Amino acid sequence: MSAPLWTVAEVARALGIEGSFPDTAIDFVTQDSRLVKPGSLFVALSGTPSGGFISAFASARDGWEFADKAEASGAVAMIVPHEIAGIRIPQLVVKDTLIDGLWGLARAARARFAGPVIGLTGSAGKTSTKEYLAAYPNAYANPSSFNNFWGVPLTLCNARPDASLWVVEMGMNQTGEIARLSGLTRPTVALVVNVQPVHLEKLGSLEAIRREKVSIALGLPDDGVLVLPADIAAPEWRGKVIRFGDGTEVRELKHSPQGESWQVGALVGGKEIDFSLTPGAPHRVHNALAALASIDAAHLDAAALAARLDGVGIMTGRGVEQSVGGITVIDDSFNGNPASMAAALESLKARHMTSGRRIAVIGDMLELGSDAPSYHVNLAKHLDGIDGVYCVGPLMHHLYQKLPPAKGLGWHDDPATLAPRAVADLLKAGDVVVVKGSKKMFWVNKFVPGLVAALQAKA
């Protein structure tokens, strides 16, 4: 029988709480009472984030209001800001359940792990790259997109001490957040997947975005390694740098399509490594090279990861395909920015087809600031080889006005009122359609399931 992740007594010691606590095993740490299962530690967070953090999901209710539900679901202990009446399991009382509780336990988790830790960030593709890295034998990585001020410490608290590698994705919602998360994680290798115009409204310039992403290096030790794309400067970091991409030490040497797959040859650590990617696409090769460079930087076996890359599935909303009535629907609706939108369009163009059309249903890219219209118009340079484009949202109207009549399939101003049947009626058997935009455009409205249902009804 494997050792527990924690015991209640170990958590108390890690948080500096005096008193006598049992050695009851803890196998899962969560801040969500709905996810509590037998053997869980429940961390009761405030509905309003502390520590100066910002959340789009702030709640009027605090986590400790659900203490009874957590106990009923099998929690064996909980971290709370004060004693909760009627609770029979051990209560670990701290001043601030986020900073003193969850972050305190995360620091203890990191301190007891002596293996390599790869921390990564980027403007687009970081979760997909994280999934590639997570394919390394016996690696542990963030579940889903747990990459913010509570997701990162939860990842550390739940990471297996016997793992070969920890992979920690970091996102940001405000300036300085990446540096704080990296300081908590203390990676041995820090990866910046890319720097693109995302969150421009908050950060103001591409240079500010670069500084924020590269600040992940602040958590590195002096002998740590920063892994960067070929075109990203990092004068702030004076330690070792490994680069990936054209003309660098980790680069693609060749690729050949085989159906939907690409057979890729790459140079990594002075050795040529062959691997497969399904589906194949330029941005997927970029992400794979980023992962391989990071594994090599961590002094692990890049070939062992390469052998597993083809088994890494596409995450929901990030390129999942399904066929309905002879029409292939690619759901890339989870989010959209200039970099990921270009990648989706280029991938569609690179797709091998024997019949049918390449169709893009694209929605507004949000949080781009005053230059948002030009970012949308600039997508036109990625549309050669795309047979038809349907635009959604007021910002996409700027692009729609520039489209040749034969290519512009239509425009709709409000994604909330867009009828999936209107798009389904434009499609024919043999077509391949990609749906892409910021999360509020298609993902929140569940447009793709609606489109699939409309196509099924039409078939």
DRENPA-778474 format. One record per residue: z, x, y of N, C-alpha, C in turn; residue in one letter. Coordinates in steps of 0.1 Angstrom, whole numbers, plus 5000, padded with zeros to 4 digits. Layout:
BEGIN
ZXYZXYZXYA...
END
This chain:
BEGIN
500050084988500050005000500050095012M499150065022499050145034500150125043S500450215052501550205061501250105072A502250035077501849935088501450015101P500749935109500249995122501450035130L502449955131503749975138504849905130W506049935134507249855131507849805144T508649705143509249655155510149765162V510849835153511749945158510850055165A509750085160508850185166508350145180E507950015181507549965194508649975204V509849935200511049945209511250085214A511150175205511350325209510250365218R508950325215507850365223507950315238A508650195239508750135252510150175259L510950255252512150295258513250185259G513150095249514149975249515250015240I516450015245517650045237518049925229E518749955218519249845209518849865195G519249775187518949785172517849685169S516749735164515549645160515149675146F514649575139514349585125513049675123P512849715111511649795107510649695102D510549575107509549485103508149535106T507249525096505849575098505049495108A504349555117503349495126501949545122I501049455120499649495116498649455126D499049395137498049345147498849325161F498149365171498749345185497749265193V498249155199497349075207498049015219T497248975229497848915241497448765241Q496748715230496248585230496948505219D497748405222498548335212497648265202S496448235206495448175196495048265185R495148395188494748495178495848545169L497048505172498248555164498148505150V498448605141498448575127499748635121K500148605109501348665103501348825104P502448875109502549025111502149075125G501948985134501449015148502549055157S502249135167503049155179502349085190L503048995197502448915207502948975221F501949015229502249065242502048955253V503048905259502948795268502648845282A501348835285500948885298500948775309L501148815321501048725332499648665334S499548545338498248485341497548555352G498348605362497748685373497948835370T496848915369497049055365497949135374P498749215369499549305377498849445378S499449545384498949675384497749695394G497449595402496349595411495049565405G495049515392493749485385493249345390F491949325388491349205391490749145379I490849005377490248945366489548815370S488348795365487648665368488248555359A489148585350489748485342491248465344F491648495356493048475359493448325356A494748305352495148175347496348135355S496548005357497747955363498947955354A498647985341499747985331499948125326R501248155323501648295318501748295303D501548415297501548425283502848375276G503948405283505248365277505448215276W504648135283504647995281504247955267E503548045260503048015246503748095236F504948135239505848215230506148135217A506448005219506747925207505547915197D504347905203503047895195502848025188K503148135195502948265188503848285177A505148245179506148255168505748165156E505248045159504847955148503648005140A502848085147501648135140501848265132S503148315133503448425125503748555132G503948555145504348675152505648715147A505848855146507148905141507948965153V507348975164508049025176507148995188A507748995200506948975212507449055224M506549095232506949175245506949065256I508049055263508248955273508949015285V508748945297509448995309510948945310P511348855302512648805301512848725288H514048715284514348635272513848495273E513248455262512648315261513648235252I514148135257515148045250514447985238A515147985227514647915215513848005206G513548125210512748215201513648295192I513348295179514148355169513748495166R512548535168512048675165512448765176I512448905173512848995183512048985195P512748995207512048995220512249125226Q511149195230511249325236511049305251L512049315259512049285273511649405281V510649395289510249495299509949435312V509949515323509749465336508449405338K507349475334505949425335505349435322D504949325316504449325302503049395301T502249405312501049475312501249625313L501849665324501949815326503049875318I504249815318505349875310505249845295D504649725292504549685278503249735271G502149665274500949695267500449835270L500349875282499950015285500950115280W502250085280503250175275502950205260G502750095253502450105238501150175236L500150155244498850225242499050375244A499850415254500150555255500750615243R501650545237502350595225501350605213A500450505213499350505202498450625204A498050655216497150765219497850895216R499150905219499951035217500051065202A500050975193500251005179498951035172R497751025179496451045172495951175176F495651265166495251405169493751415167A493051315163491551325160490751315173G489451315172488551305183488551165189P488451155202488351025209487051025218V486150945215484950935224485150815233I485250835246485250735256483950715262G483450595265482150575270482050465280L481150485290480850385300479450395303T478950305312477550295316477250165322G476150165329475650035336475149935326S474449975316473849885306473749955293A473949875282473749935269475050005263G476149995271477350065266477950005253K477849865252478449805240477549835228T476249835230475349865219475550005214S475750095224475950235221477350255213T478250175218479550175211479450135197K478550035194478349985180477750095172E476850175178476250285171477350385167Y478150425176479250515174480250465163L480450335164481450275154480950275140A479650305138479050315125479450445118A479950545126480350665119481450645109Y481350715097482250685086483750685091P484450575088485850565090486250565105N485350525114485650525128486250395132A487050395143487650275149487150255163Y486750135167486150115180486649975186A486549955199486849835205486249715198N486949615195486349485190485549425201P484449365198483649295208483449375221S483749315233483649385245485049405252S486049445244487349475249487349605256F486849595269486649725276487249725290N488249625293488749615306490249655306N491049615316492349665318493349615307F492949515300493849475288493049505275W491749505275490949525263491149675258G491149765267491249905263492649935258V493749905264495049925258495149855245P494649735243494749665230493949745220L492849795223492049875214492949995209T493550065218494350185215495550135206L496150025209497349985202496949945187C495749895185495349845172494549955164N494250065171493450175164494150235152A493450255142494150305129494450455131R495650495129496050635130495250725120P494750675109494050755099492550745101D492050695112490650695114490050835116A488850855113488150985116487851005131S487750895138487250895152487650765159L488150775171488350655179487150645190W486650525191485550505201486050395211V486150435224486750345234485750315245V485150195245484250155256485050115268E484650155280485350125293484350055303M484749945308484049875318484849875331G484249815342484949815354484649685362M485649645370485549535379485849565393N486249695395486549745409486549895409Q486449955420486450095422487750155417T487650265409488850335404489250285390G488650185385489150135372488750225360E487550275361487150365350488150485349I488450545360489350665360490750625354A491250505358492550465352492450445337R491350385332491250355318491050485310L490250585317490050715310491350795310S492150785320493450845320494450795309G494250665306495050605296494550645282L493250655281492550685268492650825264T492550915274492451065273491451105262R490151075265489151105255488951255254P488451305242488151445240486651465244T485851355243484451345247484251225256V483651245267483351125276481851115278A481350995275479950965276479550865287L478550905295478050805304476650775299V476450645295475150605288474050605299V474350555311473350555321474050515334N473350525345473750475358472650395364V472850265367471850175371472450085382Q471650025390472149935401472749805396P473949815391474749705386476049705394V476549585398477749575407477549635420H476249625425476049675438476749605449L477049475448477749405458479149465459E479749515448481149565449481149705453K480249785448480249935450479349975462L478349905465477649935477476350025476G476350115467475250205465475150265451S473950315448473850375435474650495434L474850575445475750695444477150655441E477650545447478950495444479150455429A478050395424478150365410478150485401I477350585405477450715398478850775398R479450785410480750835411481750765402R481650625402482550545393482350575379E481150585374480850605360481250755356K480950845364481250985361482751015362V483550925368484950945369485650925356S484850885345485450885332485851035328I485251135334485651275331487051305335A487651225344488951255349490051245338L489651175327490651175316490451285306G489451365307489151475298490151585299L490451655288491251775289490251885294P490852005297490052115302488952155292D489152145279488252185269487352065264D487451945271486651835268485251845271G484451755267482951755269482451625275V481651645286481051535292479551525287L479251405282477851385277477151295287V475951345292475251275302473751265299L473051155305471651155304471051265312P469751295310469051405317469151395332A469151275337468951265352470151235360D471351245353472651215360473351345364I473651355377474451475381475951445380A476751545378478151535378478851655383A478651685396479251805402480751805402P481351685400482851675400483451735387E482651745377483151805364482651945362W483652035360483252175359483352235345R483652135336483752175322482352165315G482452165301481252165293480452035294K479152035295478251925296477251935285V476951825278475851815269475051695274I473651725274472751615279471851565268R471451445270470451385261469351325269F468151315262466951265269465851365270G464751335276463651425277464051555283D463651665276463851795281465251855279G466051785272467451825270467751875256T468951915253469251965240469351855229E469451725233469451615224468351525228V467251525221466051455226465251405214R464451305217463451245207462351345206E461951375194460751455191459551375187L459751265181458651175177459151045172K458250945172458650815166457350755161H457450675151456350605145456750465141S456050355145456450225142456150195127P456950125121456750075107457249925107Q456349835110456749695111457549685124G458749625123459649615135460549735136E460449825127461349945127460550065134S461350155139460850285143461450395135W460650485130461050605123461150715134Q462350765137462550855148462950995143V462351095149462851235147463451285160G464651345159465351385171465951525169A466051605180466751725180468151715184L469151745176470551725179471251855174V471951925183472652045180471752155174G470552155178469652255173468952225160G469252105154468652065141467851935143K466851925135466051805136466651705126E466851585131467451475123466451355124I466251295112465351175111466251055109D465850945115466550815113465650705116F466150585112465350455114466150365124S465450295132466050185140465250055138L466049945136465449815134466149715143T465549655153464149685157464049815165P462849865166462649985174462349955188G462850025197462550005211463050125219A462350155231462750275239464250275242P464850165246466250175251467150185239H466750145227467550165215467550315211R466450375213466350525210467250595220V467250555233468150615243469550605239H469950485235471350465231471750535218N470750545209471050625197471250775200A470350825209470550965213471850995220L472350895228473650905234474750915224A474650835214475650835203475650965195A474451005192474351135184474851255192L474451255205474951365213476451365214A477051255214478551245215479251285202S478651245191479151285178479151435177I477951495181477851635180478851705189D479051645201480051705211481451705205A481751605197483051595190483151675178A482151765175482151855163482251775150H481551655150481451575138480051585133L479751525122478451535115477451435121D476551475130475551385135474651325125A474351395114473451345104474151225096A475451235095476151125089476050995097A476051005110475850885118474350845118L473450935118472050905118471650825106A472250855095471950785082472450635083A473250605092473850465093473250385105R472550445113472050375125471250255122L470450255112469550145109470350025104D471550045100472349935096473149865106G473049915119473849855130473049735135V473749615134473049495137473049475152G472149385157472149345171473249245173I473949255184475049165187474549035193M475348935192474948805197474648805212T473448755215473148745229472548875234G472348975226471849105230470649145222R469849045218468549075211468449015198G469348925194469248855181467948775180V467248785169466048705168466148595158E465448485160465248385150463948325151Q463348275140462048215139462248065138S461547995147461547845146460147795148V459647725138458347665139457247775141G457347895136456447995138456548065151G457548035159457848105172459048185170I458948315175460148405174460848405188T462148365187463048355199463948475199V463948555209464848675211465848635221I467148625216468248585225468848715231D468448745244469048865251469748805263D470348695262470848625274472248655278S472948755271474348775274474548835288F473648915292473748965306472349025310N472249045323470949105328471149175341G470549295342470549375354469249445354N468849515365467549575365467249665353P468149745349467949835337467749765324A468649665321468549595309467349495309S467049445320465849355321464549435318M464449555325463249635322463249675307A464349705301464449745287463949625278A464349505282463949395274462449365275A461949385287460449365289459649475282L460149595283459449705277459449695261E460549645256460649625242459749515237S459649415245458649305242457249355242L456949445251455549495252455249585240K456349665236456149755225456049685211A456349565211456349495198454949475192R454849505179453649495172453349345169H452149295173451849155170450449155165M450249055156448849035151448248905157T449148825163448648695169449648655179S449348545186450348485195450448565208G451448525217451648585230453048635232R453148725241454448785245454848705257R455948635256456448545267457848585271I458048595284459448625289459948505297A461148465294461848365302463048435309V462948465322463848555328464548485340I465848505341466648445351467148545361G467748505372468348585382469248695377D469148815383470048925381471048925393M472248905390473248875401474049005405L474748995416475649105421474849235425E473649205430472749325435472749345450L473549265457473649285471472449245479G472249305491471149265500469849305495S469749395486468449435480468049355468D468749255465468449175453467049125452A466449075463465049025462464049135458P464249255463463249365459463449405445S464749405440464949435426464149335417Y464149215421463449115413461949135414H461449155426459949175427459549305419V460349405419460049525412459849515397N460349405392460149375377458649365374L457849335384456349315382455749435375A456249555378455649675372455949685357K456749605351457049595337456349485330H455449415337454849295331453449315326L452849425328451549455321451749445306D451049365299451149345285452049225282G452649165291453349035289452348925293I452248835284451248725286451648615295D452948585295453348475303454848485307G455148445319456548465325456948325330V458148285326458848165332460048215339Y460148185352461248235361462248125364C463548165364464648075366465548135377V465848055387466848095397466148125411G466848115422466348135435465848285437P466548385431466048515433464848545425L464648485413463448505405462248445412M462448355422461348295429460548405436H461248515441460548625447459548685438H459848705425458948755416457848655412L458248525410457248425406456148415416Y456448435429455448425440454348535439Q454748645432453848765431453048755418K453348665409452648665396451248615397L450248665390448948605389449148465383P448248365387448448235382448348215367P447648305361447448295346448748345339A449548425346450748475340452048395343K452048325355453148245358453248115352G454148095342454147975334455047865341L455747905352456547805359457847875365G458447795373459747835380460647715381W461947745378462947635380464147695388H464647625397465647685407467047695401D467447595393468847585388468947595373D469547705368469647705353470447595347P471347535354472147435349471347305346A470247285353469447165351468147195344T467947315339466747355332466747285318L465747205315465747135302465047235292A465647265281465047355272463747305267P463547175266462347115261461147155270R461447175283460347205293459747345289A460647435285460147565280459547565266V460147485258459647475244458247415244A457947325253456547275254455547375258D455947485264455047595268454647685256L455447685246455247775235454447725223L453747825217452847795206453247885194K452847835182453047915170452448055171A453248155167452848295168453348365181G453848285190454448345202455748415199D456048515207457348585207457948565221V459148505223459748475236461048545237V461248615248462548675251463248605262V464548575261465248505271466348605277V466248625290467048735296467448695310K468648725314469148705328470648735328G471248725340472648745341473348635333S474548655330475348575320475348425325K475448405338475548265343474248195342K473148265340471848195340471548125327M471748195315471448135302472548125292F473448235292474448245283475548135285W476048115297477048015299476547875297V475247855299474647725298474147695283N474347795275473847785261472447745260K471647805268470247765269469447795256F469747915250468947955238469247855226V470447815223470647715213469847585216P469847555229469147435233467647445231G467147565234465747595232465347595217L466247645209465947645194465947505189V466847425194466947275190465647205194A465247235206463947175211462747215203A462747335199461647385191461647325177L462847305172462947245158462547095159Q462847025170462446895172460946875173A460346985179458946985182458147015169K458747095160458047145149457547035139A
END
